[in-house]
Amino acid sequence: MAKLYFASLVTLSLLTAMVAGVVIAALVAAGSLDVGFALVLVLIINAVIFFISPWITDWMLRWVNKVEFIDDTTLKSRYPHVHAVIHDVAGEYRFKAPSVGIIPDRNPTAFTYGLFRPGARIVLTDGIFEFLNEEETRAVVAHELGHIVNRDFLVMTVAGTLVQMLYVIYSSLTRQTRSSGSSKSKNNLAIVGFAAYVMYVLGTYILLYLSRTREYLADSFAADRVEARHLANALVKIAYGIAEAADTDQTRELLASTRHMGVVDFKGASHLGLVVEASKLHPEATANAMLFDIYNPWAKLIELSSTHPLTGKRINALAAIAKAKQQSFQEIDIEGAARRANVDKPALWRKFLRELMLPLLPLATLVVGVGAGLATGIPMIAVLAVPAAILAWALLIPITYPFSAPANQTVVELMGDVAASPIVGRPVRLEGEVIGRANAGSVIGEDTIFADRTGRTSVDFRSLWGPLGDLWTGWKRVKPHIGAKGEATGWFRRSMGGYVILSELNTTAGRLKAYPYLAGIIVPLLVYAILAVIGLVTFASATP
């Protein structure tokens, strides 16, 4: 645990040193206090936002997610195990016990927010109490208490402000470069501005690394109060989506949930889990699900842009804690799972490099078209670069969204696919039930959580009409399907966790159809056509 605190200290110190160095260089190069004034303004604005954000979050959660904050007496009578761990920690660290909010949604997730230790809030969904046992629930709450005790609200706000200041320096110096009279002064400003931008880009990834470090710290804190295996079990259910199977065929139905603001990263929310009880859960399911985290090259790239560590790494860290404390912990045979799956590392790398090139084709088309237009002085070439890039994306659709017949699959089978991809989908069909929304309790969320007899995964709806179509679907079309049984077909992809991009949802409530492969074509073409018409009309009216 001391190593994690040291890593956080080093990260914050590095960010502070980067900002201080660029500020001093900028003030010297610019010979003015303009940059300093901008930085002071950033500090003031961020401070105001920091102090009012808990009340804004309260309002948003009540309006969008229907959260209900319960008083201490109600908490003790309903959930005595949660009440006990909260008051034990609050008493030990001498701060007022945080408020607890409950979101009426079966998607099991939890998160915390606030300013300082006093006045913090912990929010849980109904799904936490449905799909996790008491020890697992205590472990999840202890993890959130770890964020409060470690003052992660303040740490992340300070770190985020430092990164933001780097961008302000870059922006200010870029503006001053244009207005500076001296050639030498322009060069100096340009060099410092470029350095600030490079540090800003690096700083964003350092900030994400810091966030992942804080998650490990919170896990460590929880493992000091509840056995590490209980938090690992909770992560399996919440993050991988692997559910506990019932004892009899009659009761083998669903059981599951999703991820994000707190315990795991669901934006990214969507994803992982460990062994619950050896007699009930698939004994190899967790090891199979962790293969992606350990062996797939996409996993390393995905984690770089994530606020949370890969769940497989978190489970390994918890296993090390359990071993050091001589606690029982179900051993996960990753090597055995890799042998059974016949993992071919070179083949995974070749597949990764091929898929990595796919998103670059439309971008390269756009860059080349715009560059050719500027180089030749023919504006029409640059103008046509946009539809050319959209056409390039359209040509990739049969690769990224294969139109072969979907195969009947289960969540456990999908999560065990070590070669899964965030770019190329795998046509699948799941049978089960829609148990909630991916954004737990949201009244406008269009994405849902689908559970089969082995677990649950998120279902990503993408409207033809972009964000407005998503909003309409979430508001008007999704609600009847919540709690309804049926089947979901689409394309399985893997990011921080598994998710299905919806093609069609058929339940007892009706049919919900989506065309995700056209979502990136229709709206851009409409916008381009409108802009083209406006441009032509403007040009015609300006022509004598």
C-alpha positions in Angstrom: 0.0 0.0 0.0 2.9 2.3 0.7 4.1 1.9 -2.9 0.7 3.0 -4.2 0.8 6.2 -2.0 4.3 6.8 -3.2 3.2 6.4 -6.8 0.4 8.9 -6.3 2.8 11.4 -4.7 5.3 11.0 -7.5 2.6 11.5 -10.1 1.3 14.7 -8.5 4.8 16.0 -8.0 5.6 15.3 -11.7 2.5 17.2 -12.9 3.3 20.1 -10.6 6.9 20.2 -11.8 5.7 20.1 -15.5 3.3 23.0 -14.9 5.8 25.1 -12.9 8.5 24.7 -15.5 6.3 25.7 -18.4 4.8 28.6 -16.5 8.3 30.0 -15.7 9.4 29.6 -19.3 6.2 31.1 -20.6 6.4 34.2 -18.4 10.1 34.7 -19.4 9.4 34.2 -23.1 6.2 36.3 -23.3 7.5 39.1 -21.1 3.9 39.7 -19.8 1.5 38.5 -17.2 -1.3 37.4 -19.6 -0.6 33.7 -19.1 -0.5 34.2 -15.3 -3.9 35.9 -15.4 -5.3 33.1 -17.4 -4.0 30.5 -15.0 -5.5 32.3 -12.0 -8.8 32.4 -13.8 -8.6 28.6 -14.4 -7.9 28.1 -10.7 -10.9 30.2 -9.7 -13.3 28.5 -12.1 -12.1 25.0 -11.1 -12.4 25.9 -7.4 -16.0 27.1 -7.9 -16.9 24.0 -9.9 -15.3 21.8 -7.2 -17.3 23.3 -4.4 -20.7 23.3 -6.1 -20.3 20.0 -8.0 -21.7 17.7 -5.2 -25.0 19.7 -5.2 -25.2 19.7 -9.0 -24.6 15.9 -9.0 -27.3 15.5 -6.3 -29.8 17.3 -8.6 -28.8 15.3 -11.7 -29.0 12.0 -9.9 -32.4 12.8 -8.5 -33.7 14.0 -11.9 -32.2 11.6 -14.3 -31.5 8.5 -12.2 -34.2 8.7 -9.6 -31.8 8.3 -6.7 -33.3 8.3 -3.1 -31.1 9.3 -0.3 -32.0 7.4 2.9 -31.4 8.5 6.5 -29.1 6.6 8.9 -31.9 4.9 10.7 -33.4 3.5 7.5 -30.0 2.4 6.3 -29.4 0.5 9.5 -32.7 -1.3 9.4 -32.6 -2.1 5.7 -28.9 -2.8 5.2 -27.2 -3.3 8.6 -24.1 -4.8 7.0 -23.6 -1.6 4.9 -24.4 0.6 7.9 -21.8 -1.2 10.0 -18.9 -0.9 7.6 -19.6 2.8 6.9 -19.8 3.7 10.6 -16.7 1.6 11.4 -14.6 3.5 8.9 -16.1 6.9 9.7 -15.4 6.3 13.4 -11.9 5.2 12.8 -11.0 8.2 10.7 -13.2 10.6 12.6 -15.5 12.0 10.0 -19.2 12.2 9.6 -20.7 9.0 8.0 -21.4 9.7 4.3 -25.0 9.9 3.0 -26.2 6.8 1.1 -28.4 7.0 -2.0 -30.2 4.1 -3.7 -31.0 4.0 -7.4 -34.0 1.8 -8.3 -32.2 -0.3 -11.0 -31.1 -3.9 -11.2 -27.9 -3.0 -12.9 -25.4 -3.6 -10.0 -23.1 -0.6 -9.7 -21.7 1.8 -7.0 -19.9 5.1 -6.9 -19.0 7.9 -4.6 -18.6 11.7 -4.9 -18.3 14.8 -2.8 -15.7 17.4 -1.6 -13.9 16.1 1.4 -14.4 13.3 3.9 -17.3 15.0 5.7 -20.3 15.4 3.3 -19.3 12.6 0.9 -22.0 10.5 -0.7 -22.1 6.8 -1.6 -24.6 5.7 -4.2 -25.7 2.1 -4.7 -28.2 0.4 -7.0 -30.8 -2.2 -6.1 -28.8 -4.6 -8.2 -25.9 -4.5 -5.8 -28.1 -6.0 -3.1 -29.7 -8.4 -5.5 -26.7 -9.9 -7.2 -24.0 -9.6 -4.5 -24.0 -11.3 -1.1 -23.5 -9.4 2.1 -19.7 -9.8 2.2 -19.4 -8.8 -1.4 -21.6 -5.7 -0.8 -19.5 -4.8 2.2 -16.4 -5.1 0.0 -17.8 -2.8 -2.6 -18.9 -0.2 0.0 -15.4 -0.4 1.6 -13.9 0.3 -1.8 -15.9 3.5 -2.1 -15.0 4.4 1.5 -11.4 4.0 0.4 -11.9 6.8 -2.1 -13.3 9.0 0.6 -10.6 8.2 3.2 -7.8 8.8 0.5 -9.4 12.1 -0.5 -9.6 11.1 -4.1 -12.0 13.9 -5.0 -9.4 16.5 -4.1 -6.4 14.6 -5.5 -8.0 14.1 -8.9 -9.3 17.7 -9.0 -5.9 19.1 -8.3 -4.3 16.8 -10.9 -6.9 17.6 -13.5 -6.4 21.4 -12.9 -2.7 21.0 -13.4 -3.3 19.3 -16.8 -5.8 22.0 -17.8 -3.3 24.7 -16.9 -0.9 23.2 -19.4 -3.4 23.6 -22.2 -4.2 27.2 -21.1 -0.4 28.0 -21.4 -0.3 26.4 -24.9 -3.4 28.3 -26.0 -2.2 31.6 -24.7 1.3 31.3 -26.2 -0.2 30.3 -29.6 -2.2 33.5 -29.6 0.7 35.6 -28.5 2.9 34.1 -31.2 0.7 35.6 -33.9 0.8 39.1 -32.4 4.5 39.2 -31.4 6.6 41.5 -33.5 10.1 40.1 -32.9 11.1 37.0 -34.9 13.2 35.8 -32.0 10.3 36.3 -29.6 8.0 34.4 -31.9 10.4 31.5 -32.0 10.7 31.5 -28.2 7.0 31.5 -27.7 6.4 28.8 -30.3 9.0 26.5 -28.6 7.5 27.0 -25.2 4.0 26.6 -26.5 4.9 23.4 -28.3 6.5 22.0 -25.1 3.3 23.0 -23.2 1.1 21.1 -25.7 3.3 18.0 -25.6 3.2 18.1 -21.7 -0.6 18.6 -21.9 -1.0 15.4 -24.0 1.4 13.5 -21.7 -0.4 14.9 -18.7 -3.8 13.5 -19.8 -2.3 10.0 -19.8 -0.5 10.7 -16.5 -3.9 11.8 -15.1 -5.5 8.5 -16.2 -2.6 6.6 -14.7 -3.1 8.5 -11.4 -6.8 7.5 -11.5 -5.9 3.9 -12.0 -3.5 4.1 -9.1 -6.3 5.5 -6.8 -8.4 2.5 -7.8 -5.7 0.1 -6.6 -5.5 2.1 -3.4 -9.2 1.8 -2.8 -9.1 -1.9 -3.5 -6.2 -2.2 -0.9 -8.3 -0.2 1.6 -11.3 -2.6 1.1 -9.1 -5.6 1.5 -8.0 -4.4 4.9 -11.6 -4.5 6.1 -13.1 -7.4 4.1 -11.3 -10.4 2.8 -9.8 -9.7 -0.7 -11.7 -12.6 -2.3 -15.0 -10.9 -1.6 -14.1 -7.8 -3.5 -12.7 -10.1 -6.3 -16.0 -11.9 -6.4 -17.9 -8.6 -6.6 -15.6 -7.5 -9.5 -16.4 -10.7 -11.4 -20.1 -10.0 -11.2 -20.0 -6.3 -11.8 -17.1 -6.0 -14.3 -17.0 -9.2 -16.3 -20.7 -9.8 -16.0 -20.3 -13.4 -15.0 -23.3 -14.4 -12.9 -24.0 -17.0 -10.3 -25.9 -19.9 -11.7 -28.9 -21.3 -9.8 -29.0 -24.9 -8.4 -31.8 -26.2 -10.6 -32.7 -26.0 -14.3 -36.0 -24.4 -13.4 -34.3 -21.4 -11.7 -31.4 -21.0 -14.0 -32.4 -17.7 -15.5 -30.4 -14.5 -15.4 -28.4 -12.7 -12.8 -26.2 -9.8 -13.7 -25.4 -6.1 -14.0 -22.9 -3.4 -15.3 -20.0 -0.9 -14.5 -18.7 2.7 -14.4 -18.5 5.7 -12.1 -17.2 3.8 -9.1 -16.2 0.2 -8.8 -15.4 -0.4 -12.4 -15.1 1.8 -15.5 -18.2 1.4 -17.7 -18.4 4.2 -20.0 -17.0 2.0 -20.0 -18.5 0.9 -18.4 -20.1 -3.0 -19.1 -17.9 -5.9 -17.6 -15.9 -8.9 -15.1 -16.2 -11.3 -12.2 -14.5 -14.0 -10.1 -15.6 -17.3 -8.5 -18.6 -16.8 -6.3 -19.1 -20.3 -4.8 -17.2 -23.1 -6.5 -20.3 -25.3 -6.5 -22.4 -22.8 -8.3 -20.3 -20.7 -10.7 -18.5 -21.9 -13.8 -15.2 -22.9 -12.3 -13.1 -21.8 -15.3 -15.2 -18.7 -16.3 -13.0 -16.1 -14.6 -9.7 -17.5 -15.9 -11.2 -17.5 -19.4 -12.5 -13.9 -19.1 -9.1 -12.7 -17.9 -7.3 -14.1 -21.0 -8.3 -10.9 -22.9 -6.8 -8.7 -20.2 -3.5 -10.7 -20.1 -2.9 -11.7 -23.7 -4.8 -9.5 -26.1 -2.7 -6.5 -27.4 -5.8 -4.4 -27.5 -6.0 -4.6 -23.7 -2.9 -2.6 -23.2 -4.0 0.1 -25.5 -7.5 0.2 -24.0 -6.2 0.6 -20.5 -4.1 3.6 -21.4 -7.2 5.6 -22.0 -9.2 4.2 -19.0 -9.8 5.6 -15.5 -9.8 2.1 -14.1 -7.3 -0.8 -14.3 -8.2 -3.9 -16.3 -10.2 -6.1 -14.0 -7.8 -9.0 -14.5 -5.0 -6.9 -13.1 -7.1 -5.9 -10.1 -7.9 -9.5 -9.3 -4.2 -10.4 -9.5 -3.4 -7.6 -7.1 -6.1 -8.7 -4.7 -4.7 -12.3 -4.9 -1.3 -10.9 -3.9 -2.9 -9.1 -0.9 -4.7 -12.3 0.1 -1.5 -14.3 -0.1 0.4 -11.7 2.0 -2.4 -11.8 4.6 -2.6 -15.6 4.4 -6.3 -15.4 3.5 -8.1 -18.0 1.4 -8.3 -17.0 -2.3 -9.5 -19.1 -5.2 -6.5 -19.6 -7.5 -7.1 -18.7 -11.1 -5.3 -20.9 -13.5 -4.6 -18.4 -16.4 -1.9 -20.6 -18.0 -4.2 -23.5 -18.0 -7.0 -21.4 -19.5 -4.5 -20.2 -22.2 -3.6 -23.8 -23.0 -7.2 -24.8 -23.3 -8.0 -21.8 -25.5 -4.8 -22.5 -27.6 -3.7 -18.9 -27.3 -1.4 -17.9 -30.1 0.3 -14.7 -29.2 1.9 -13.9 -32.6 -1.6 -14.5 -34.2 -3.2 -12.1 -31.7 -0.5 -9.4 -32.6 -1.1 -9.9 -36.3 -4.8 -9.5 -35.9 -4.3 -6.4 -33.7 -2.1 -4.7 -36.3 -4.6 -5.4 -39.1 -7.5 -4.1 -37.1 -5.5 -1.0 -35.9 -5.2 0.0 -39.6 -9.0 0.0 -40.2 -9.9 3.3 -38.4 -6.9 5.0 -40.0 -8.3 4.5 -43.6 -11.1 7.2 -43.4 -8.8 9.5 -41.5 -6.0 9.1 -44.0 -8.5 9.8 -46.8 -9.6 13.0 -45.2 -6.0 14.2 -44.5 -4.8 13.4 -48.0 -7.8 15.1 -49.6 -7.5 18.3 -47.6 -3.7 18.3 -48.1 -4.1 17.9 -51.8 -6.6 20.7 -52.0 -4.3 23.1 -50.1 -1.2 22.0 -52.2 -2.9 22.4 -55.5 -4.9 25.5 -54.6 -8.1 23.7 -55.8 -10.6 24.1 -52.9 -13.0 21.5 -54.4 -10.6 18.7 -53.7 -10.6 19.6 -50.0 -14.3 19.9 -50.0 -14.7 16.4 -51.6 -12.4 15.0 -49.0 -15.3 14.8 -46.4 -17.6 12.6 -48.5 -14.6 10.5 -49.6 -13.7 9.8 -45.9 -17.4 8.9 -45.3 -17.3 6.5 -48.3 -14.0 5.0 -47.0 -15.8 4.3 -43.7 -18.8 2.8 -45.5 -16.5 0.4 -47.4 -15.2 -0.9 -44.0 -18.7 -1.8 -42.8 -18.7 -5.4 -44.0 -15.5 -5.9 -42.0 -16.4 -4.1 -38.8 -20.0 -5.3 -38.8 -19.9 -8.8 -40.4 -23.3 -9.7 -41.9 -23.0 -13.5 -41.4 -25.7 -15.2 -39.4 -25.4 -14.6 -35.7 -24.4 -17.5 -33.5 -26.3 -18.5 -30.3 -23.9 -17.6 -27.5 -23.9 -17.0 -23.7 -22.2 -14.2 -21.8 -19.6 -16.6 -20.3 -18.7 -17.9 -23.8 -18.3 -14.3 -25.2 -16.2 -13.1 -22.2 -13.9 -16.1 -22.7 -13.0 -15.0 -26.3 -9.3 -14.0 -26.0 -9.3 -12.7 -29.6 -12.3 -10.4 -29.1 -11.9 -6.9 -30.6 -13.1 -3.3 -30.0 -13.1 -2.7 -33.8 -14.4 -5.9 -35.5 -17.7 -7.2 -34.1 -18.7 -10.8 -33.8 -22.3 -11.6 -34.8 -24.1 -13.1 -31.8 -27.6 -13.9 -30.4 -28.3 -13.9 -26.7 -31.5 -15.2 -25.0 -32.5 -13.8 -21.6 -34.0 -10.6 -20.1 -33.4 -6.9 -20.2 -32.8 -6.2 -16.5 -32.1 -2.4 -16.6 -30.3 0.5 -18.2 -26.5 0.7 -18.7 -26.7 4.1 -17.0 -28.4 2.8 -13.9 -31.8 4.3 -13.3 -31.5 6.8 -16.1 -34.9 7.8 -17.6 -33.3 8.8 -20.9 -30.5 6.2 -21.4 -30.8 4.2 -24.6 -28.3 1.5 -23.7 -29.5 -1.5 -21.6 -28.2 -4.5 -19.6 -29.1 -7.9 -21.0 -28.8 -11.0 -18.8 -28.8 -14.6 -19.8 -28.5 -17.7 -17.5 -24.7 -17.2 -17.2 -24.3 -13.5 -16.8 -25.0 -10.1 -18.2 -23.6 -7.7 -20.7 -24.4 -4.2 -21.9 -26.3 -3.6 -25.1 -25.3 -0.5 -27.1 -28.0 1.1 -29.1 -26.8 3.4 -31.9 -29.5 5.5 -33.7 -29.4 6.3 -37.4 -30.0 9.9 -36.4 -27.1 10.3 -33.9 -27.5 11.7 -30.4 -31.0 13.0 -30.9 -32.1 9.6 -32.1 -30.4 8.0 -29.1 -32.2 10.4 -26.7 -35.6 9.7 -28.3 -35.1 6.0 -28.1 -34.0 6.2 -24.4 -36.9 8.4 -23.5 -39.7 6.7 -25.4 -38.8 3.2 -26.7 -36.6 1.5 -24.2 -38.7 1.5 -21.0 -41.3 -1.1 -22.2 -38.4 -3.6 -22.7 -37.1 -3.3 -19.1 -37.9 -6.5 -17.3 -39.1 -8.2 -20.6 -37.7 -11.5 -21.8 -36.6 -12.3 -25.3 -33.4 -12.2 -27.4 -30.8 -9.6 -28.5 -28.9 -9.9 -31.7 -25.9 -7.8 -32.7 -22.1 -7.7 -32.7 -20.1 -8.5 -29.6 -17.0 -6.3 -29.0 -14.6 -6.1 -26.1 -13.2 -3.0 -24.5 -12.8 -2.6 -20.7 -15.5 -5.2 -20.7 -17.8 -6.9 -23.1 -20.7 -5.3 -24.9 -23.1 -6.0 -27.8 -23.8 -3.4 -30.4 -27.5 -3.9 -31.0 -28.9 -5.0 -34.3 -32.3 -6.1 -33.0 -34.0 -6.6 -29.7 -37.1 -8.8 -29.7 -38.9 -9.2 -26.3 -42.4 -9.8 -25.1 -42.7 -5.9 -25.2 -42.1 -5.8 -28.9 -39.2 -5.2 -31.4 -36.5 -2.6 -31.3 -34.4 -2.4 -34.5 -31.1 -0.5 -34.9 -28.8 0.1 -37.8 -25.5 0.9 -36.1 -23.3 0.6 -39.2 -25.2 3.5 -40.7 -25.1 5.7 -37.6 -21.7 7.2 -38.7 -22.9 7.8 -42.3 -26.4 9.3 -42.3 -25.9 12.2 -39.9 -22.4 13.3 -41.3 -23.8 13.2 -44.8 -26.9 15.3 -43.8 -24.7 17.8 -42.1 -22.3 17.9 -45.0 -25.2 18.4 -47.5 -26.7 21.2 -45.4 -23.3 23.0 -45.2 -22.8 22.5 -48.9 -26.1 24.0 -49.8 -25.5 27.0 -47.4 -22.0 27.4 -49.1 -23.5 27.4 -52.6 -26.2 29.8 -51.7 -23.7 32.2 -50.1 -21.4 31.9 -53.0 -24.2 32.5 -55.5 -25.5 35.6 -53.6 -22.0 37.0 -53.4 -21.4 36.6 -57.2 -22.2 39.7 -59.2 
